[in-house]
Amino acid sequence: MKTESAAHRFGRVALVGRPNVGKSTLLNAILGTKLSIVTPKPQTTRHRIIGIETRADAQIAFIDTPGLHQGGKYALNRQLNRVARQVPEEADLLVHVIDGARWRDEDEDVWQLIAKQSVPRLLVVNKVDKLADKKALLPFAAEITRERPYAAVHFLVARRGDGVPALLDDIIGFLPEGPAQFGEDEFTDRSERFLAAELVREQLMLQLGAELPYAAAVEIERFEDAPDITRIGAVVWVEREGQKGIVIGAGGAQLKKIGSSARRSMERVFDRRVFLELWVRVRESWSDDAAALKQFGYSE
């Protein structure tokens, strides 16, 4: 007896949550490659990024978003929140990521946002390895879902990939039937030029102090592919002269360290040799300047 194969599925899945809960780490774990930059600092993700997972039975376009956060002191903060609020309207499924057994006011803000959508919602409790009392997880999830109708709950350690395969299978089950919308070899809608800027910004956030990375933006001025090497020129924009000195460091040592680490990351992601040059320039109060935000790619 001939059996019919299951229909192919395609859908857009938004990863939503407050800052620093592990949305980008989860996306990288799903894709099995580095797409979104990851640091311990909140608001690392500043852009809407699509990561594409293609399987024989389905293709999923995951949308990584900036964390929805309270407060909007600068134009950049307001723009990040606009992106975070718009993305759920595009999705066929919403995956709400929270950090361990803690439900904060910002988590509730995210719930209030996604509760307005008519699509299914999954709750992901991430970083469960950090909990001293694992027995508290089920009562915690039961309390959250008692008045909030999530379709399912998953417990993850995204940085290790624990729980990710089961989550992926569950996601596919909720997607509508449809053909793939991206090529089989595509894993993002973003260009290598964009990824290069993000990899430099990642090193700024990892290597510099708590405040400075938020006053830094990266602009790619040159991106040239040759048969044996890719040559990239990037500008690190800061808001004050004093910040410029911090990025450069004594004798240029800090900037060299940032550039070396970013170059190695690019070579792993692009799978070829990279020559990277960095410059540091000042544009006062760029994070509260609409024209600067547009120039640096934050007007999407």
One Martini backbone bead per residue (centre of mass of N, CA, C, O) as a GRO file, in nm:
protein
  300
    1MET     BB    1   0.095   0.037   0.024
    2LYS     BB    2   0.067   0.367  -0.037
    3THR     BB    3   0.232   0.642   0.106
    4GLU     BB    4   0.206   0.960   0.207
    5SER     BB    5   0.379   1.227   0.224
    6ALA     BB    6   0.461   1.480   0.394
    7ALA     BB    7   0.415   1.796   0.404
    8HIS     BB    8   0.552   2.082   0.337
    9ARG     BB    9   0.713   2.336   0.537
   10PHE     BB   10   0.651   2.697   0.607
   11GLY     BB   11   0.809   2.956   0.821
   12ARG     BB   12   0.784   3.224   1.059
   13VAL     BB   13   1.010   3.274   1.341
   14ALA     BB   14   0.995   3.441   1.644
   15LEU     BB   15   1.241   3.571   1.861
   16VAL     BB   16   1.150   3.653   2.190
   17GLY     BB   17   1.255   3.908   2.432
   18ARG     BB   18   1.448   4.004   2.649
   19PRO     BB   19   1.743   4.088   2.732
   20ASN     BB   20   1.973   3.826   2.773
   21VAL     BB   21   1.826   3.518   2.723
   22GLY     BB   22   1.929   3.367   2.430
   23LYS     BB   23   1.837   3.406   2.129
   24SER     BB   24   2.106   3.395   1.967
   25THR     BB   25   2.207   3.128   2.078
   26LEU     BB   26   1.970   2.965   1.969
   27LEU     BB   27   2.006   3.023   1.671
   28ASN     BB   28   2.294   2.906   1.647
   29ALA     BB   29   2.211   2.618   1.739
   30ILE     BB   30   2.014   2.559   1.509
   31LEU     BB   31   2.222   2.623   1.265
   32GLY     BB   32   2.532   2.551   1.338
   33THR     BB   33   2.606   2.865   1.342
   34LYS     BB   34   2.735   3.189   1.310
   35LEU     BB   35   2.523   3.482   1.317
   36SER     BB   36   2.478   3.584   1.598
   37ILE     BB   37   2.584   3.777   1.826
   38VAL     BB   38   2.763   3.713   2.149
   39THR     BB   39   2.705   3.842   2.482
   40PRO     BB   40   2.672   3.932   2.823
   41LYS     BB   41   2.534   4.179   2.709
   42PRO     BB   42   2.293   4.375   2.675
   43GLN     BB   43   2.190   4.463   2.361
   44THR     BB   44   2.346   4.320   2.127
   45THR     BB   45   2.099   4.316   1.960
   46ARG     BB   46   2.006   4.553   1.675
   47HIS     BB   47   1.871   4.348   1.471
   48ARG     BB   48   1.708   4.209   1.207
   49ILE     BB   49   1.745   3.850   1.180
   50ILE     BB   50   1.778   3.593   0.942
   51GLY     BB   51   1.746   3.239   0.992
   52ILE     BB   52   1.807   2.938   0.797
   53GLU     BB   53   1.625   2.630   0.811
   54THR     BB   54   1.694   2.324   0.630
   55ARG     BB   55   1.480   2.060   0.541
   56ALA     BB   56   1.309   1.810   0.395
   57ASP     BB   57   1.020   1.906   0.550
   58ALA     BB   58   1.154   2.203   0.602
   59GLN     BB   59   1.132   2.570   0.639
   60ILE     BB   60   1.299   2.814   0.850
   61ALA     BB   61   1.241   3.157   0.950
   62PHE     BB   62   1.436   3.312   1.165
   63ILE     BB   63   1.376   3.584   1.401
   64ASP     BB   64   1.594   3.804   1.524
   65THR     BB   65   1.580   4.020   1.813
   66PRO     BB   66   1.558   4.268   1.994
   67GLY     BB   67   1.525   4.347   2.306
   68LEU     BB   68   1.270   4.417   2.511
   69HIS     BB   69   1.275   4.741   2.666
   70GLN     BB   70   1.290   4.964   2.911
   71GLY     BB   71   1.305   5.246   2.789
   72GLY     BB   72   1.394   5.568   2.581
   73LYS     BB   73   1.643   5.778   2.577
   74TYR     BB   74   1.718   5.695   2.285
   75ALA     BB   75   1.684   5.649   1.953
   76LEU     BB   76   1.799   5.363   1.955
   77ASN     BB   77   1.607   5.240   2.165
   78ARG     BB   78   1.347   5.300   2.006
   79GLN     BB   79   1.425   5.134   1.757
   80LEU     BB   80   1.454   4.858   1.890
   81ASN     BB   81   1.158   4.848   1.990
   82ARG     BB   82   1.025   4.866   1.716
   83VAL     BB   83   1.134   4.603   1.605
   84ALA     BB   84   1.030   4.417   1.835
   85ARG     BB   85   0.719   4.494   1.776
   86GLN     BB   86   0.695   4.415   1.464
   87VAL     BB   87   0.776   4.112   1.420
   88PRO     BB   88   0.524   3.945   1.529
   89GLU     BB   89   0.345   4.024   1.270
   90GLU     BB   90   0.523   3.818   1.068
   91ALA     BB   91   0.446   3.558   1.218
   92ASP     BB   92   0.358   3.202   1.264
   93LEU     BB   93   0.555   3.203   1.520
   94LEU     BB   94   0.617   3.221   1.879
   95VAL     BB   95   0.927   3.260   2.071
   96HIS     BB   96   0.954   3.272   2.417
   97VAL     BB   97   1.231   3.395   2.592
   98ILE     BB   98   1.371   3.294   2.901
   99ASP     BB   99   1.544   3.325   3.224
  100GLY     BB  100   1.480   3.090   3.378
  101ALA     BB  101   1.317   3.124   3.704
  102ARG     BB  102   1.222   3.422   3.567
  103TRP     BB  103   0.973   3.687   3.607
  104ARG     BB  104   0.954   3.986   3.456
  105ASP     BB  105   0.842   4.282   3.348
  106GLU     BB  106   0.960   4.239   3.060
  107ASP     BB  107   0.820   3.969   3.012
  108GLU     BB  108   0.536   4.085   3.030
  109ASP     BB  109   0.564   4.277   2.793
  110VAL     BB  110   0.598   4.054   2.584
  111TRP     BB  111   0.333   3.912   2.632
  112GLN     BB  112   0.148   4.153   2.565
  113LEU     BB  113   0.242   4.158   2.270
  114ILE     BB  114   0.185   3.848   2.179
  115ALA     BB  115  -0.120   3.827   2.269
  116LYS     BB  116  -0.224   3.986   2.004
  117GLN     BB  117  -0.167   3.732   1.858
  118SER     BB  118  -0.296   3.446   1.659
  119VAL     BB  119  -0.055   3.282   1.705
  120PRO     BB  120   0.147   3.066   1.817
  121ARG     BB  121   0.299   2.994   2.149
  122LEU     BB  122   0.623   2.959   2.285
  123LEU     BB  123   0.799   2.845   2.572
  124VAL     BB  124   1.135   2.937   2.677
  125VAL     BB  125   1.351   2.794   2.916
  126ASN     BB  126   1.650   2.920   2.986
  127LYS     BB  127   1.930   2.835   3.170
  128VAL     BB  128   1.876   2.573   3.365
  129ASP     BB  129   2.174   2.512   3.470
  130LYS     BB  130   2.164   2.762   3.692
  131LEU     BB  131   1.984   2.596   3.870
  132ALA     BB  132   1.965   2.465   4.187
  133ASP     BB  133   1.638   2.403   4.154
  134LYS     BB  134   1.480   2.190   3.936
  135LYS     BB  135   1.195   2.147   4.082
  136ALA     BB  136   1.089   2.449   4.009
  137LEU     BB  137   1.013   2.444   3.707
  138LEU     BB  138   0.723   2.332   3.685
  139PRO     BB  139   0.577   2.534   3.874
  140PHE     BB  140   0.667   2.781   3.717
  141ALA     BB  141   0.534   2.708   3.444
  142ALA     BB  142   0.246   2.674   3.555
  143GLU     BB  143   0.212   2.967   3.646
  144ILE     BB  144   0.254   3.109   3.374
  145THR     BB  145   0.028   2.922   3.208
  146ARG     BB  146  -0.242   2.966   3.358
  147GLU     BB  147  -0.293   3.275   3.202
  148ARG     BB  148  -0.100   3.174   2.957
  149PRO     BB  149  -0.146   3.056   2.621
  150TYR     BB  150   0.063   2.828   2.566
  151ALA     BB  151   0.134   2.553   2.361
  152ALA     BB  152   0.432   2.533   2.493
  153VAL     BB  153   0.713   2.388   2.682
  154HIS     BB  154   1.071   2.465   2.710
  155PHE     BB  155   1.386   2.327   2.819
  156LEU     BB  156   1.707   2.502   2.817
  157VAL     BB  157   2.057   2.486   2.677
  158ALA     BB  158   2.166   2.661   2.422
  159ARG     BB  159   2.487   2.659   2.441
  160ARG     BB  160   2.461   2.320   2.422
  161GLY     BB  161   2.174   2.220   2.282
  162ASP     BB  162   1.971   2.164   2.495
  163GLY     BB  163   1.651   2.091   2.354
  164VAL     BB  164   1.653   2.175   2.048
  165PRO     BB  165   1.536   1.938   1.879
  166ALA     BB  166   1.254   1.938   2.014
  167LEU     BB  167   1.182   2.226   1.941
  168LEU     BB  168   1.204   2.198   1.634
  169ASP     BB  169   0.984   1.984   1.600
  170ASP     BB  170   0.757   2.157   1.720
  171ILE     BB  171   0.767   2.392   1.525
  172ILE     BB  172   0.701   2.237   1.264
  173GLY     BB  173   0.411   2.146   1.359
  174PHE     BB  174   0.305   2.466   1.341
  175LEU     BB  175   0.342   2.493   1.049
  176PRO     BB  176   0.271   2.570   0.744
  177GLU     BB  177   0.208   2.488   0.442
  178GLY     BB  178   0.495   2.491   0.214
  179PRO     BB  179   0.732   2.624   0.034
  180ALA     BB  180   1.027   2.722  -0.018
  181GLN     BB  181   1.192   3.064  -0.002
  182PHE     BB  182   1.481   2.943   0.000
  183GLY     BB  183   1.774   2.841  -0.046
  184GLU     BB  184   1.949   2.564   0.055
  185ASP     BB  185   2.228   2.749   0.119
  186GLU     BB  186   2.079   2.939   0.290
  187PHE     BB  187   2.119   3.125   0.627
  188THR     BB  188   2.061   3.430   0.524
  189ASP     BB  189   1.968   3.780   0.456
  190ARG     BB  190   2.256   3.857   0.506
  191SER     BB  191   2.548   4.002   0.457
  192GLU     BB  192   2.887   3.999   0.488
  193ARG     BB  193   2.908   4.293   0.558
  194PHE     BB  194   2.726   4.280   0.805
  195LEU     BB  195   2.880   4.057   0.959
  196ALA     BB  196   3.143   4.212   0.991
  197ALA     BB  197   3.033   4.438   1.170
  198GLU     BB  198   2.933   4.250   1.399
  199LEU     BB  199   3.215   4.121   1.469
  200VAL     BB  200   3.335   4.383   1.568
  201ARG     BB  201   3.120   4.455   1.783
  202GLU     BB  202   3.163   4.208   1.957
  203GLN     BB  203   3.455   4.286   2.048
  204LEU     BB  204   3.381   4.548   2.184
  205MET     BB  205   3.194   4.410   2.400
  206LEU     BB  206   3.408   4.203   2.516
  207GLN     BB  207   3.673   4.414   2.565
  208LEU     BB  208   3.509   4.630   2.697
  209GLY     BB  209   3.335   4.809   2.882
  210ALA     BB  210   3.015   4.855   2.995
  211GLU     BB  211   2.953   5.134   2.826
  212LEU     BB  212   3.099   5.176   2.548
  213PRO     BB  213   2.954   4.974   2.343
  214TYR     BB  214   2.687   5.164   2.328
  215ALA     BB  215   2.877   5.400   2.176
  216ALA     BB  216   2.909   5.185   1.937
  217ALA     BB  217   2.982   5.170   1.586
  218VAL     BB  218   2.969   4.996   1.261
  219GLU     BB  219   3.141   5.064   0.944
  220ILE     BB  220   3.158   4.967   0.612
  221GLU     BB  221   3.381   5.084   0.352
  222ARG     BB  222   3.526   4.798   0.277
  223PHE     BB  223   3.460   4.520   0.027
  224GLU     BB  224   3.698   4.286  -0.100
  225ASP     BB  225   3.716   4.036  -0.343
  226ALA     BB  226   3.947   3.779  -0.374
  227PRO     BB  227   4.069   3.474  -0.448
  228ASP     BB  228   4.257   3.473  -0.152
  229ILE     BB  229   4.099   3.743  -0.037
  230THR     BB  230   3.952   3.962   0.210
  231ARG     BB  231   3.895   4.315   0.210
  232ILE     BB  232   3.859   4.518   0.512
  233GLY     BB  233   3.695   4.831   0.600
  234ALA     BB  234   3.655   4.985   0.928
  235VAL     BB  235   3.438   5.182   1.138
  236VAL     BB  236   3.458   5.322   1.460
  237TRP     BB  237   3.197   5.466   1.634
  238VAL     BB  238   3.191   5.745   1.850
  239GLU     BB  239   3.098   6.016   2.088
  240ARG     BB  240   3.400   6.055   2.206
  241GLU     BB  241   3.729   6.115   2.249
  242GLY     BB  242   3.773   5.931   2.498
  243GLN     BB  243   3.667   5.673   2.352
  244LYS     BB  244   3.881   5.655   2.135
  245GLY     BB  245   4.118   5.592   2.329
  246ILE     BB  246   4.003   5.325   2.437
  247VAL     BB  247   3.995   5.167   2.167
  248ILE     BB  248   4.299   5.203   2.094
  249GLY     BB  249   4.504   5.254   2.300
  250ALA     BB  250   4.815   5.189   2.379
  251GLY     BB  251   4.967   5.207   2.080
  252GLY     BB  252   4.706   5.038   1.957
  253ALA     BB  253   4.646   4.765   2.115
  254GLN     BB  254   4.334   4.740   2.133
  255LEU     BB  255   4.267   4.754   1.831
  256LYS     BB  256   4.437   4.510   1.750
  257LYS     BB  257   4.283   4.303   1.921
  258ILE     BB  258   4.007   4.344   1.796
  259GLY     BB  259   4.092   4.285   1.500
  260SER     BB  260   4.204   3.997   1.537
  261SER     BB  261   3.943   3.866   1.647
  262ALA     BB  262   3.756   3.946   1.413
  263ARG     BB  263   3.912   3.809   1.186
  264ARG     BB  264   3.889   3.519   1.290
  265SER     BB  265   3.580   3.512   1.278
  266MET     BB  266   3.554   3.565   0.974
  267GLU     BB  267   3.714   3.316   0.876
  268ARG     BB  268   3.508   3.114   0.992
  269VAL     BB  269   3.249   3.219   0.850
  270PHE     BB  270   3.378   3.257   0.543
  271ASP     BB  271   3.611   3.055   0.469
  272ARG     BB  272   3.858   3.277   0.469
  273ARG     BB  273   4.068   3.513   0.411
  274VAL     BB  274   4.151   3.812   0.612
  275PHE     BB  275   4.169   4.170   0.574
  276LEU     BB  276   4.189   4.408   0.849
  277GLU     BB  277   4.071   4.744   0.892
  278LEU     BB  278   4.088   5.002   1.150
  279TRP     BB  279   3.885   5.278   1.260
  280VAL     BB  280   3.850   5.583   1.460
  281ARG     BB  281   3.551   5.779   1.519
  282VAL     BB  282   3.370   6.087   1.567
  283ARG     BB  283   3.011   6.109   1.672
  284GLU     BB  284   2.811   6.298   1.823
  285SER     BB  285   2.537   6.151   1.945
  286TRP     BB  286   2.446   5.912   1.748
  287SER     BB  287   2.219   5.759   1.928
  288ASP     BB  288   2.041   6.059   1.884
  289ASP     BB  289   2.065   6.031   1.553
  290ALA     BB  290   1.890   5.977   1.274
  291ALA     BB  291   2.110   5.997   1.052
  292ALA     BB  292   2.311   5.801   1.184
  293LEU     BB  293   2.129   5.554   1.202
  294LYS     BB  294   2.099   5.527   0.898
  295GLN     BB  295   2.402   5.500   0.824
  296PHE     BB  296   2.428   5.237   1.039
  297GLY     BB  297   2.147   5.059   0.994
  298TYR     BB  298   1.883   5.161   1.206
  299SER     BB  299   1.615   5.214   0.990
  300GLU     BB  300   1.441   4.935   0.948
   0.00000   0.00000   0.00000
